[in-house]
Amino acid sequence: MEIWETIGYGESFDLKIFTAKWVVRRNPKSGKKSNFVVLDSQNWVNIIPITKNNEVVLVRQYRHGINEITLEIPGGLIDKNEVPIEAAKRECREETGFWSYEEPILLGKVRPNPAFLTNTCYTYLWTNVEKKFEPNFDTNEVIEVLLTKVEYLENLIRTGKIDHSIVLNALLFYFLHSKQT
């Protein structure tokens, strides 16, 4: 298998959380050139905060892409020059007000959709979190914080109440980690 040769770039569009650009690449097998859309984005982070009472801190929020309210874990874009672990703690504090003096554990990372996205999403586990602050939402965030027992997560997935793919990846990492400890 060979990497496709990049011949050039076409017009790009700044779409706030992505930069969409045309990339011209040559098929290594046929030699034909084709145009592809690539979305450049900052890396993402999500975090699974768990309280001392073995409750996971979840967030409900409206999602414009599907015009629905989803059940998720805290997460978001990693700011420029910010390391993933600090972004995870920041997102948890901003979206939920929960905090812990323990360091989060990196559970894994995924490429959300390498067919056209350039970024990576990091997943952290943060234990013994407590409500220490008031949430500090971004301008366009409206979030409801919910606590649920960890043992209910599987049912939330099976019933489709949690269906966000990146959250499902995070929970897979969590379940795999839980089996090891």
N, C-alpha and C positions, 0 to 999 in steps of 0.2 A: 504494500500500500504506500502510495506517495502523497506528499503534501501538494496541494494544487498551487501552481505559480500565480502570484498576484501580479496582474498586468497593470492595473491602475485603479483609480478611485473616481467615482462620479460625484454628483452633487450630494451635499449632506445637509441635514435639517436638524436644528437644535430643538428638541421637544421636551425640554426641562429635565426630565428624569432619564432621558435617552438622547443620544445623537444618532439619528438614522442616516445611513450612508449607503451609496451604491459601491460595490466592490466588483471589479472585473477580474475573473480568474480563469485560468486555462486548465481544462480537464487533462490530467496526465496520461490518460489512456487514449482518448480520441484526438487530443490537441485542440479541440474546439474551445472558444472563449464564450463565457456567459456572464451575465450580470446577476449579482446576488445582493439582497438587502441584509445589512448587518446593523444591529443596534448596540452601540457602545453605551455602557452604563457603569456607574460606580458599583462596587461590590455591595452585597446585601448582607444582613445579619438577622438572625432570630435567636430567641432565648426562651428556654423552658424554665420559668421560675417556680420553685416548689417550696411551700411553707414548712415550718416545723411540724405542722399537723398533717403532712403528706397531702396537701392540696396543691393543685397546679393553678397558677394564675393565668386565666384566659382573658381575651379581649373580644368583644363584639364590635364590629364596625361596618359601616356602609362601604361597599366597593363599587366604584364607577364602572369598571369594565363589565360587570355582570348585572349591575343595577339591583344588587341585593345586599343583605346584611350577612356577614360571615362570622364564624367562630374560629378564632386563631390564637396564636401565642404572640407576644410582643415582638416587634421587629421593624426593620426599615433599612434605608440607605446608610452606608458607612460614609461619613463626611470625608472630604479630602484631607489627607495627612492624619487621619484618625486610624488607630489600630482596631481590628475587629472586636477584641474583647472589651475595649472601652466603649465602642459603639453599642455592643450588646447591653452593657450596664446602663448606658445613657437611654437607650430605647425603653428598657424596662422601667426605669425611673420616670421618664417622660410620660409613657402611656399608662402606667399603673400606679406609680408612687411606691412600689415595692423595692426593697433594697436588702442586701446582705453584706456583711463584712467578710464573708468567705469569697474566695476567687471563683468565678465561673470556670467550668471545665469545657474545653472544646470537645464536642461529640463527633463532629465531622463537617465536611463541606461538600457541596454539590454544585454542578453547573446547571442552572435552572432550565435552559434550553439552548444547548450549544449549536443547534441548527442555525440560529440567527442572533443569539445573545452572546456578549463577550464576557459576562461577569460570573462571579462565584458567590454563593451564599454560604455563610458560616453559621453553624448551629452550636449554641452553648447551653449547658445545664447550670442553673444557679440554685443552690440549696439553701435552706433556712432563711428564706426571704421573709421580710415583715413589712407591713405598711408603715413607712417612715415619712413619706412626703405626699403632698397633693400632686396629682398628675399635672403635667405641663404640655398640653396638646399643641401640635402644629396648627397653623391657621385653619386648615381645611380638615382637621381631624375631629370626629365626634366618636368617643369610645366609651363603652360600658365595660367595667371590669367584673369578671365572674370568677369565683373560686369553685373548684370541683375536685373531688377526691381522685387521686391518681388512678385508682382501680376502675373509674368510670370512663377513662379515656378510650379504651378499646370499644366500648359501646357507642361512644360519640362518633367514632370512625365508622363502625359497622352500620350505624343508622344514617350515615351521610350528614350528620350535623357538623362534622369537621370534614371538609372536602377540598381545602386549599392545598394544592400539590406540594408546595414548599413546607407547609406545616406538617403534612403527612410524612415527608422525608425526615423532618426534625424528630417527629415522634418515633419513626423507625429507628433512628440513631439512639433515641432514649431507651426504647425497649431492648435493643441489642446491648446497650451499656448496662441496663438493669440486670440482664441475664449473666453478665460477667462479674458483677459485684455481689 
